[in-house]
Amino acid sequence: MSRSTKKLTFRPIKMIPIIWVISHEMLEHTKDQLNNFIRSKDNPYMLDDQLINRSLKLHREHNHHTTKTFQQCDFWQTRTLNEIQLLQVEEIRISTTELINANNQIIVLLQYFKDNTIDKLFKKDDMELALDFFISNNLNDSLNN
């Protein structure tokens, strides 16, 4: 079966606390990665093409799988849940939404980094490097004035 036609297997209610923990941990790890990429914004040449490509793939896949998480939450909400379970399912939804937003921010940053990695820097000749340097300095000077 292809990925898009594969039938979703719903998890039992007893899995809610485990999925709740996983969703929170994924969000925290993704926020940490987002902060690391934000700190790298001024130095994209510190990153290489392999890291960028792996990260793009990972965060796009995270977003793809969030559909399944929302479907799982919908499934659980059709069942009889206690108050704690209802709260946990809602928190899973919130964490998943925040995860999508953080992944999207990372993807935007990675797209920005793609043309400025160390690999791309090494492929440039001296003239391209000089031109990049002057453009960057002129842009910074005009922004500071």
Helices and strands as residue ranges (DSSP letters): G 13-15, H 16-39, G 44-46, H 49-77, H 83-113, G 114-116, H 118-123, H 126-144
